[in-house]
Amino acid sequence: LDNAFADTDFIAFCQRMADRLDQQTDFSFCAEPKLDGLAVSLLYRDGVFVRGATRGDGSSGEDITANLRTIGAIPLQLSGNDFPVILEVRGEVFMPTAGFEAMNRNAQAAGEKIFVNPRNAAAGSLRQLDSRITAQRPLSFYAYGVGLVDGGELPLKHADMLYRLRDWGLPVNPEMSVVCNVNGCVEYYEKLAQKRAGLAYDI
């Protein structure tokens, strides 16, 4: 897991991957924007949302179940009936730009503290001790992966897994796309960079 700051970094990564796999054929990549929010883990048992936590230090996080229940984009019950008995969904809670700006305008008019940026606003909202306050905040959520899975199987390809999560009622980023090889990734990056200022959220 690493960052690439130039096309040459990414090209070198792809070459290392091809060499180590001894596979010079085409590679497909699942590409999506990195949201500037707060990573969370949602645990579903028999399709019912039972617990949610922050990522914390990677081993243990803060239990924020009550606050996550107030976010409309997070389903409390999965759709369908073909989901695993236990499914941990990983994703990002974020505050859309329009909601952030409206919230700050209202706070300023009321003489209250305003937030510096949407990420801080999202993090502060999820850490509220009173979930009624969280419920008033304009928060949203996109799923980007899974953790623990038991009593069922998920598709092997990452993009297919995201489509399956979407079928179960979990929102995934509409900018997600499957692209081919280095050129496809570079083209996706350039297109997203052009759209960045017009997106409804920070990346």
N, C-alpha and C positions, 0 to 999 in steps of 0.2 A: 504494500500500500504506500503510494508516494504521490507527490505532486509533480506535474510537468508544467514548466513555465515557458516553454517554447516548443515549436513543432519538432525540433530535433530531439528534444527529450522524449517525446512520445514515440517518435520513429525508432529511437534506440530501445525503448521498452518493448515495442512490438517485435523488434528483431531478436531481443533476448528471449521473448516468449516463444517465438518460432524455433529458435535454436534449441531451447531446453525441451520443447515438445517434439523436436525433430519433425516439424510439420511446417512446410512452406506454403501450404494452400491458403485460401481465403479465410479470414477470420471475421465473424460478425460481432458487433459490440452493441450493448444496450446503453444508450446515452440519455442523460437527463440533467437538468440544472441542479446544482447543489444549493438547496434552500438555506437562507440565513435565519434559522429559527432554533428550536430546542429539540434535540433528539429524545424520543420517548419509546417505551416498549409497552405494547398492549397484549395482555394475555386473555385468550378466548378459550373457554372450556365448553365443549358441545355447542359451539357457536355463540355462546353468551360471554360478553365482556365481564371479566371478574376482577382484573387488577391492572393497574397502569403505574409505570414508574419512569423516572428520569434515567438517563444512561449512567449518571454518577461517574464513578471511577472505572467503569467497565465491568466490575464484578458485582457491585451493589449500588443501587440508586435510591432516590427518595420516592416513597409511595405517594402518588398524586391521583389516585383512583377517582376520588370524589370530584376533583377539578376537571379531569379528563371527561367525565360523564356529562359535563355541561357543554362540551363542544359538539355542535350539530353535525360536523363532518365525520365524527367517529361513531360508527354504528354500535349500538348496545347489543344487537342481535344480528348475526351474519345471515345473509340471504342464501337460499338453497339448502341442501342437506348433504353435500359431498365434501364438506370440510373435515380436517383432522379433528380427533377428539380434543387434543390440546394444540393450540396454534399461538405462537408468539409472533406478533406483527411489529416490525420496527419502522419508524417513520419520523416525520418532523412536524412539530406544531409551530405554526408561524402566524404572524399578524399581517393581513393584507395591507398594502400601503394606504388605501382609501380609508379603511377602518382606523388605522393608526392616526392618520391626520385628523379625522373627525373626533376621535377620543381625546387627542391633545387640545383641539379647539374647545371642546366642552370643559376640559379640566382647567384650561387657562381662563375661560369665562367665569368659572366657579372659584377662581383663585387657588386652585389646587396644583400640586406638583405635576409637571409634564415629563414624559419619557424622552430620552435622547434619541432612540431609534426603535424600529419595530422589533428587533431581536430582544432587546432589554425589556420591552413592553410584554412580549410573549413570555419570557422567562419569569418576570415578576408576577404576571397573571397566574401562571401555573403554580407558583409557590405561595399563593394566598392561603391563609388558614381557613378563610370563610369561602366556600365554593360559590356562594351567592354573588360574591364580587367577581370571581372568574366568569360566571355565567353572563355578566354584563359586558365582558370584553370581546371584541370582534376577532376571535381566534379561529383558525382553520387547521387542516391536517392533510398531509399526503403520505401514503405508505411507500416505502422504498425497499423493503426487504423482510426477511423472516429470521427468527432465531430458533427456539425450540419447537419441534414438530413431533407429535406422537399420535399414533393411532390413525395414520393416513399418510398419503404421499403427495408431494408437490411436483410439478414439472421440473425437468432437469435444467432447462434454459431459464435464465433470469427473467427475460422479457415475458416468457410464457407464464412464469410464476406471478408476475405483476398483473398480467391479464386475468389470471385466476383470482387474485385478491380483489380485483375490480369487479369480477362477476359476483363475488361474495358481499359486495356493497362497500368495500373500502376504497376511498378515492386514491388514484395514482395521478402523478403529474401529467397533464395533457401534452406537455412538450416532450415526453418520453418517446424515443424513436430507436429502431434497430437500424444500424448503419454498417456498411461493409468496409473493412480495411482502414488503413491510415487516412486515405483521402476522404472517406466517408466521415470519419471522426473530425478531421480538420474542417470540413465543410459544415458539419453540424455546429461546431464551436463558433465558426465565423457568423453563421446565421443567427445563433443565439446571442452573440455579442451585439449584433445589429438590433435585435428585438429587446435587449435587456432593459433599456430605459422605459419601454412601454409595457413591461410585465406588471402584473398586479401585486407583485411581492418582490422582496429583495433576494438576490442571489449572490 
